[in-house]
């Protein structure tokens, strides 16, 4: 029983972090290079320039997001360590206030009388578990997996590139700029819809709603980029 | 005393979410338009095209990230609601297993004997607090603030634009392309350094380390974009 319960927990957490990283990378990878290419197609005459800009964006975006994710995961770990040290310090210097905080947590969960007193005494009898308890209950923090940073960086970066390949492929083929734009729009909207549906399935929200919303974000971002690039190129000409 | 403790908690959380959103938006806003502009400068002859591409990227990126942040915050809320419903269902259908899970949580915190029994009985005596307890202890989830989604979207989007203005300004001035690139590199590395230092200060990690790391991410992403854009433009020519 215990093993079953704890393995259930683990799949829940690891799965959701991996899915979250893929969603982070692929959402932007499908949207931003697509929107940029569409925007430039409205302002620049050459499909070759659109492709170069798209690939440069894909390189920049995947590295910025991947490395950014790596550093974010690392700093989450550091922040946990420093908050934990602060909590340990407070247990030494403001012991009474911290005992009161343990009591308040249990009161919030409906404990009163003897149950409240024995539970509070038990928690504060061991310094390490007392700190664990306060980290989770007061600050909502759990110790992050130190191996997560690298895995997270690679997942986000590769998902970004995988996403970016879809809208850029038509510009690499032997098509006119307006044909490439049309194919890029069609393929990317389909990919955004499918990705949104999968995302909804994995995150447990409505599949259709997620599909339509994801497609909508891509359409709005690229529509805006298209109009703004047109405007700017008109002003400069 | 109670008020002091709870206001301390609130500033802690709200502050860190706002800072996190600014960091998310500005990290990418300073990095990606910069890297794209630098990459295109190595591949395209016209500063005007670089500026248009940069502005299109800024529009696409800020909307994609802002709207993405909005939907992420909303789906976090939906996911909380659906996980909560599942947990409520499990309390009804797998009552014994769920009681065992409460016991395991308290055992992990070092409770034994009477303290373990009374604390467990107290938690399971009220269905709502029992679910609260399992959401926090088993799944590490807290009810997200429903007003957060819009605030988060605007913060991320505006931070992205604020970041993107720095590297693009030189391309809007009356400079040669290589002068604009040089100024863009200098200004952006200074801005990344300053932003990294502030980020380190707010998140409680080392100011110098954060400054150097943030500058490093921008430099690597734009260096890679520069080289890849050069390569691609060479192949196509």
HADDOCK unambig.tbl for C-alpha pairs under 7 A between the chains (distance, minus, plus):
assign (segid A and resid 28 and name CA) (segid B and resid 64 and name CA) 6.65 0.50 0.50
assign (segid A and resid 31 and name CA) (segid B and resid 64 and name CA) 6.58 0.50 0.50
assign (segid A and resid 32 and name CA) (segid B and resid 60 and name CA) 5.62 0.50 0.50
assign (segid A and resid 32 and name CA) (segid B and resid 61 and name CA) 5.76 0.50 0.50
assign (segid A and resid 32 and name CA) (segid B and resid 64 and name CA) 6.79 0.50 0.50
assign (segid A and resid 35 and name CA) (segid B and resid 60 and name CA) 5.64 0.50 0.50
assign (segid A and resid 36 and name CA) (segid B and resid 56 and name CA) 5.73 0.50 0.50
assign (segid A and resid 36 and name CA) (segid B and resid 57 and name CA) 5.41 0.50 0.50
assign (segid A and resid 36 and name CA) (segid B and resid 60 and name CA) 6.43 0.50 0.50
assign (segid A and resid 39 and name CA) (segid B and resid 56 and name CA) 5.90 0.50 0.50
assign (segid A and resid 40 and name CA) (segid B and resid 53 and name CA) 6.31 0.50 0.50
assign (segid A and resid 52 and name CA) (segid B and resid 229 and name CA) 5.73 0.50 0.50
assign (segid A and resid 52 and name CA) (segid B and resid 232 and name CA) 6.37 0.50 0.50
assign (segid A and resid 52 and name CA) (segid B and resid 233 and name CA) 6.47 0.50 0.50
assign (segid A and resid 53 and name CA) (segid B and resid 40 and name CA) 6.32 0.50 0.50
assign (segid A and resid 55 and name CA) (segid B and resid 229 and name CA) 6.90 0.50 0.50
assign (segid A and resid 56 and name CA) (segid B and resid 36 and name CA) 5.73 0.50 0.50
assign (segid A and resid 56 and name CA) (segid B and resid 39 and name CA) 5.91 0.50 0.50
assign (segid A and resid 56 and name CA) (segid B and resid 225 and name CA) 4.73 0.50 0.50
assign (segid A and resid 56 and name CA) (segid B and resid 228 and name CA) 6.37 0.50 0.50
assign (segid A and resid 56 and name CA) (segid B and resid 229 and name CA) 5.32 0.50 0.50
assign (segid A and resid 57 and name CA) (segid B and resid 36 and name CA) 5.42 0.50 0.50
assign (segid A and resid 59 and name CA) (segid B and resid 224 and name CA) 6.54 0.50 0.50
assign (segid A and resid 59 and name CA) (segid B and resid 225 and name CA) 5.30 0.50 0.50
assign (segid A and resid 60 and name CA) (segid B and resid 32 and name CA) 5.64 0.50 0.50
assign (segid A and resid 60 and name CA) (segid B and resid 35 and name CA) 5.66 0.50 0.50
assign (segid A and resid 60 and name CA) (segid B and resid 36 and name CA) 6.45 0.50 0.50
assign (segid A and resid 60 and name CA) (segid B and resid 221 and name CA) 4.81 0.50 0.50
assign (segid A and resid 60 and name CA) (segid B and resid 222 and name CA) 6.01 0.50 0.50
assign (segid A and resid 60 and name CA) (segid B and resid 224 and name CA) 6.85 0.50 0.50
assign (segid A and resid 60 and name CA) (segid B and resid 225 and name CA) 5.22 0.50 0.50
assign (segid A and resid 61 and name CA) (segid B and resid 32 and name CA) 5.76 0.50 0.50
assign (segid A and resid 63 and name CA) (segid B and resid 221 and name CA) 5.32 0.50 0.50
assign (segid A and resid 64 and name CA) (segid B and resid 28 and name CA) 6.67 0.50 0.50
assign (segid A and resid 64 and name CA) (segid B and resid 31 and name CA) 6.59 0.50 0.50
assign (segid A and resid 64 and name CA) (segid B and resid 32 and name CA) 6.78 0.50 0.50
assign (segid A and resid 64 and name CA) (segid B and resid 217 and name CA) 6.33 0.50 0.50
assign (segid A and resid 64 and name CA) (segid B and resid 218 and name CA) 6.93 0.50 0.50
assign (segid A and resid 64 and name CA) (segid B and resid 221 and name CA) 5.63 0.50 0.50
assign (segid A and resid 67 and name CA) (segid B and resid 217 and name CA) 6.40 0.50 0.50
assign (segid A and resid 78 and name CA) (segid B and resid 205 and name CA) 6.97 0.50 0.50
assign (segid A and resid 79 and name CA) (segid B and resid 204 and name CA) 6.79 0.50 0.50
assign (segid A and resid 79 and name CA) (segid B and resid 205 and name CA) 6.84 0.50 0.50
assign (segid A and resid 109 and name CA) (segid B and resid 123 and name CA) 6.31 0.50 0.50
assign (segid A and resid 109 and name CA) (segid B and resid 129 and name CA) 5.08 0.50 0.50
assign (segid A and resid 110 and name CA) (segid B and resid 122 and name CA) 6.78 0.50 0.50
assign (segid A and resid 110 and name CA) (segid B and resid 123 and name CA) 6.74 0.50 0.50
assign (segid A and resid 110 and name CA) (segid B and resid 129 and name CA) 6.82 0.50 0.50
assign (segid A and resid 111 and name CA) (segid B and resid 122 and name CA) 5.53 0.50 0.50
assign (segid A and resid 111 and name CA) (segid B and resid 123 and name CA) 6.94 0.50 0.50
assign (segid A and resid 115 and name CA) (segid B and resid 115 and name CA) 6.84 0.50 0.50
assign (segid A and resid 115 and name CA) (segid B and resid 118 and name CA) 5.03 0.50 0.50
assign (segid A and resid 115 and name CA) (segid B and resid 119 and name CA) 5.39 0.50 0.50
assign (segid A and resid 115 and name CA) (segid B and resid 122 and name CA) 6.83 0.50 0.50
assign (segid A and resid 118 and name CA) (segid B and resid 115 and name CA) 5.04 0.50 0.50
assign (segid A and resid 119 and name CA) (segid B and resid 115 and name CA) 5.38 0.50 0.50
assign (segid A and resid 119 and name CA) (segid B and resid 119 and name CA) 5.85 0.50 0.50
assign (segid A and resid 122 and name CA) (segid B and resid 110 and name CA) 6.81 0.50 0.50
assign (segid A and resid 122 and name CA) (segid B and resid 111 and name CA) 5.54 0.50 0.50
assign (segid A and resid 122 and name CA) (segid B and resid 115 and name CA) 6.82 0.50 0.50
assign (segid A and resid 123 and name CA) (segid B and resid 109 and name CA) 6.34 0.50 0.50
assign (segid A and resid 123 and name CA) (segid B and resid 110 and name CA) 6.76 0.50 0.50
assign (segid A and resid 123 and name CA) (segid B and resid 111 and name CA) 6.95 0.50 0.50
assign (segid A and resid 129 and name CA) (segid B and resid 109 and name CA) 5.08 0.50 0.50
assign (segid A and resid 129 and name CA) (segid B and resid 110 and name CA) 6.81 0.50 0.50
assign (segid A and resid 140 and name CA) (segid B and resid 140 and name CA) 6.98 0.50 0.50
assign (segid A and resid 203 and name CA) (segid B and resid 79 and name CA) 6.98 0.50 0.50
assign (segid A and resid 204 and name CA) (segid B and resid 79 and name CA) 6.66 0.50 0.50
assign (segid A and resid 205 and name CA) (segid B and resid 78 and name CA) 6.85 0.50 0.50
assign (segid A and resid 205 and name CA) (segid B and resid 79 and name CA) 6.72 0.50 0.50
assign (segid A and resid 217 and name CA) (segid B and resid 64 and name CA) 6.31 0.50 0.50
assign (segid A and resid 217 and name CA) (segid B and resid 67 and name CA) 6.39 0.50 0.50
assign (segid A and resid 218 and name CA) (segid B and resid 64 and name CA) 6.92 0.50 0.50
assign (segid A and resid 221 and name CA) (segid B and resid 60 and name CA) 4.79 0.50 0.50
assign (segid A and resid 221 and name CA) (segid B and resid 63 and name CA) 5.32 0.50 0.50
assign (segid A and resid 221 and name CA) (segid B and resid 64 and name CA) 5.64 0.50 0.50
assign (segid A and resid 222 and name CA) (segid B and resid 60 and name CA) 5.99 0.50 0.50
assign (segid A and resid 224 and name CA) (segid B and resid 59 and name CA) 6.51 0.50 0.50
assign (segid A and resid 224 and name CA) (segid B and resid 60 and name CA) 6.83 0.50 0.50
assign (segid A and resid 225 and name CA) (segid B and resid 56 and name CA) 4.71 0.50 0.50
assign (segid A and resid 225 and name CA) (segid B and resid 57 and name CA) 6.99 0.50 0.50
assign (segid A and resid 225 and name CA) (segid B and resid 59 and name CA) 5.28 0.50 0.50
assign (segid A and resid 225 and name CA) (segid B and resid 60 and name CA) 5.22 0.50 0.50
assign (segid A and resid 228 and name CA) (segid B and resid 56 and name CA) 6.35 0.50 0.50
assign (segid A and resid 229 and name CA) (segid B and resid 52 and name CA) 5.72 0.50 0.50
assign (segid A and resid 229 and name CA) (segid B and resid 55 and name CA) 6.86 0.50 0.50
assign (segid A and resid 229 and name CA) (segid B and resid 56 and name CA) 5.29 0.50 0.50
assign (segid A and resid 232 and name CA) (segid B and resid 52 and name CA) 6.36 0.50 0.50
assign (segid A and resid 233 and name CA) (segid B and resid 52 and name CA) 6.45 0.50 0.50
